[in-house]
Amino acid sequence: MLTDPTPPRVIAIANQKGGVGKTTTAINLATALAAGGEDVLLIDLDPQGNASTGLGIPRQERATGSYRLLIEGAPVASTIRASYVPNLHLIPAEPDLAGAEIELVDLARREYRLRDAIVDLRRAARYRFILIDCPPGLGLLTLNSLVAADGVLVPLQCEFFALEGITQLTRTIDAVKQSLNQSLALQGIVLTMHDRRNNLSELVANDARSFFGDTIYQTVIPRNIRVSEAPSHGKPVLLYDFRSPGAQAYIRLAAEFRKREKAIQKVAT
């Protein structure tokens, strides 16, 4: 007897604070998962469009993407583009996405626009993972991501103010779960921009682990110049410098991510 295909797991990569490695994590985790044989779709929902740039898609080539998907109701298939990374597809962010927060206010089912838009992707089970790169902040674009997602992956920069801000995000996740998306869960927290030479990095990492426990990934993303350089070349760091500490860290993160996802799926079945 044929079994139903497994629907994709939708993971929002979110943090209301900017500059924490959110987009870098989205690009490189997606690339590492795809390199491991998983079919992955990355949705760029950040008006800055950095995930699209980081995968080599210039602004002038983003005619149809997440803005038209959310605001104009474009068919999701018309917004998907193949990237040069095998198994990795992208819904890019058009420049018009900058005005989406305001336009969403007056639209019907404004919190559910993304969830409704990707229904066909869930049914088709074309992808194993759908990752959403959220904008900084907790506005309607991020809310759409949380309502559409099964889990939230939070990049946490190893500095004091970043640790303070994550409390607000976890409260938002709980509020969305109670009122808009009962299946939403905190998938995990990834420590980013970690500098072992800096005592503050170690203190923040220790505090985060003591408070959030196993929610924190064992893999830590180091502060690494190659990770910073890669986007300017339109490449994930795994393609820019595979042997760099940053690239190797994202490979380990992807392995840990898959292991965690398998455990979640096993509990669900």
C-alpha positions in Angstrom: 0.0 0.0 0.0 1.3 3.4 -0.9 1.8 5.8 1.9 1.2 9.6 1.7 4.3 11.6 1.0 5.7 13.4 4.1 4.7 17.1 4.1 7.6 19.5 4.4 8.6 20.9 7.7 8.3 24.7 7.7 10.9 26.5 9.8 10.9 30.2 10.4 14.4 31.6 11.1 13.6 34.6 13.3 14.9 37.1 15.8 13.5 40.6 16.2 17.0 41.9 16.7 19.0 42.6 13.5 22.6 41.7 13.0 22.5 38.4 14.8 23.4 36.2 11.8 19.8 35.3 10.9 20.1 35.6 7.1 23.6 34.1 7.2 22.1 31.1 9.1 19.2 30.8 6.7 21.4 30.8 3.6 24.1 28.4 4.9 21.8 26.0 6.8 19.7 25.7 3.6 22.8 25.1 1.5 24.2 22.5 3.9 20.8 20.6 4.0 20.6 20.7 0.2 24.2 19.5 0.0 23.2 16.6 2.2 20.5 15.5 -0.3 17.5 17.3 1.1 15.2 19.2 -1.1 15.0 22.7 0.4 13.0 25.8 -0.4 14.2 29.1 1.2 11.6 31.9 1.3 13.2 35.4 1.5 10.7 37.4 3.5 13.1 40.2 4.6 12.6 43.4 2.6 16.4 43.8 2.6 16.6 40.8 0.3 19.9 39.7 1.7 19.1 36.0 1.4 18.4 36.5 -2.3 21.6 38.5 -2.8 23.6 35.8 -0.8 22.4 33.2 -3.3 23.5 35.3 -6.3 20.2 36.7 -7.5 20.5 40.4 -8.2 17.6 42.8 -7.5 16.8 43.4 -11.2 16.1 39.7 -11.6 13.5 39.4 -8.8 10.4 40.2 -10.9 8.1 37.8 -9.0 8.7 36.7 -5.4 7.5 36.9 -1.9 5.8 40.3 -2.3 3.6 39.1 -5.1 3.0 35.9 -3.3 1.7 37.6 -0.2 0.1 40.8 -1.5 -1.1 39.9 -5.0 -1.8 36.2 -4.4 0.5 35.0 -7.2 0.6 31.2 -7.5 3.4 29.9 -5.4 4.9 27.9 -8.3 5.4 31.2 -10.3 7.6 32.7 -7.5 10.0 29.8 -7.1 13.5 29.9 -8.6 16.2 27.3 -8.8 19.5 28.4 -7.2 22.9 27.3 -8.4 23.0 25.0 -5.3 21.6 21.6 -6.3 18.4 20.7 -4.4 18.0 24.3 -3.2 15.2 26.6 -4.5 14.4 30.2 -3.5 11.4 32.5 -3.4 13.3 35.9 -3.7 12.3 39.2 -2.1 11.4 41.9 -4.6 12.1 45.6 -3.7 8.3 46.1 -3.4 8.4 44.0 -0.2 9.5 47.1 1.6 5.9 48.3 1.6 4.3 45.0 2.4 3.9 45.7 6.2 1.6 48.6 5.4 -0.3 46.9 2.6 -1.0 43.8 4.7 -2.9 45.8 7.3 -6.0 46.1 5.1 -5.9 42.7 3.5 -8.2 39.8 4.4 -6.6 37.1 6.5 -3.6 39.3 6.9 -1.9 37.0 9.4 -2.5 33.9 7.2 -1.4 35.1 3.8 1.8 33.1 3.7 0.2 30.0 5.3 -2.5 30.1 2.7 0.0 30.7 -0.1 2.1 27.6 0.6 -0.8 25.1 1.1 0.0 23.5 -2.3 3.6 23.1 -1.3 2.6 21.2 1.8 0.3 18.9 -0.2 2.8 18.2 -2.9 5.6 17.4 -0.5 8.1 18.5 -3.1 10.4 19.8 -0.4 11.7 18.2 2.8 12.2 21.6 4.4 10.9 25.1 3.8 13.0 27.7 5.6 11.7 31.3 6.0 14.2 34.1 6.4 12.2 36.6 8.5 12.9 40.4 8.8 14.2 41.8 12.0 11.2 43.0 14.1 7.9 41.4 15.1 5.6 43.0 12.5 3.2 41.4 10.1 5.8 39.8 7.8 7.3 38.0 10.8 3.8 37.2 12.1 3.0 35.6 8.7 6.1 33.5 9.0 5.2 32.3 12.5 1.6 31.5 11.5 2.8 29.5 8.5 5.6 27.6 10.4 5.9 24.4 12.3 8.9 25.6 14.3 11.1 28.6 14.9 14.9 28.5 14.8 16.4 31.5 16.6 19.9 32.7 15.9 21.3 34.2 19.1 24.3 36.5 18.9 26.7 35.9 21.8 26.2 39.3 23.4 24.2 40.6 26.4 21.5 42.6 24.6 20.8 39.8 22.2 20.1 37.5 25.2 17.8 40.1 26.7 15.8 40.4 23.5 15.1 36.7 23.1 12.7 36.8 26.0 10.4 39.0 24.0 10.5 36.7 21.0 9.7 33.6 23.0 6.7 35.5 24.4 5.6 36.3 20.9 5.9 32.6 19.9 3.8 31.6 22.8 1.1 34.2 21.9 1.0 33.1 18.3 0.7 29.4 19.4 -2.2 30.3 21.7 -4.2 32.4 19.2 -3.1 31.7 15.6 -1.0 28.5 15.2 -1.4 25.8 17.8 1.3 23.6 16.2 4.1 26.2 16.5 7.1 25.3 18.6 10.5 26.7 19.4 12.6 24.3 17.2 15.9 25.5 18.7 18.3 28.3 19.4 21.7 28.7 17.6 24.5 30.6 19.2 26.1 32.8 16.5 29.1 35.1 16.2 30.8 33.3 19.0 34.4 34.5 19.9 36.2 32.1 22.2 38.8 34.8 23.0 36.0 37.0 24.3 34.9 36.3 27.9 31.5 37.9 27.2 30.8 35.4 24.5 31.4 32.5 26.9 29.3 34.1 29.6 26.4 34.6 27.2 26.7 31.1 25.9 26.7 29.7 29.4 23.8 31.8 30.5 21.8 30.8 27.5 22.4 27.1 28.1 21.5 27.3 31.7 18.2 29.1 30.9 17.1 27.3 27.7 18.8 23.9 28.3 18.5 21.5 25.4 16.8 24.0 23.3 20.2 25.4 22.5 22.1 23.6 19.7 25.4 22.1 20.6 26.9 23.5 17.4 28.1 27.1 17.8 28.7 29.4 14.8 32.0 31.2 15.3 32.8 34.7 14.3 34.6 34.1 11.1 35.8 36.5 8.3 35.0 34.0 5.6 31.3 34.0 6.7 31.3 37.8 6.4 32.9 37.9 3.0 30.8 35.2 1.3 27.6 37.3 0.7 29.6 40.0 -1.2 30.5 37.2 -3.7 26.9 36.0 -3.9 27.8 32.7 -2.4 27.0 30.7 0.8 30.2 30.3 2.8 30.1 26.6 2.1 30.8 27.4 -1.6 33.0 30.4 -0.9 35.4 28.6 1.5 34.4 25.1 2.4 37.3 24.5 4.7 36.7 27.7 6.8 35.6 27.3 10.4 32.3 29.0 9.6 31.5 26.6 6.8 32.4 23.6 8.8 30.2 24.9 11.7 27.2 25.1 9.4 27.8 21.6 8.2 27.7 20.4 11.8 24.6 22.5 12.4 22.8 20.9 9.5 23.6 17.4 10.8 22.3 18.4 14.2 19.3 20.0 12.7 18.4 16.8 10.8 18.9 14.7 13.9 16.6 17.0 15.8 14.0 16.9 13.1 14.0 13.2 12.9 13.4 13.0 16.6 10.5 15.4 16.3 9.0 13.4 13.5 9.4 10.1 15.4 7.5 11.6 18.4 4.8 12.9 16.0 4.2 9.5 14.5 
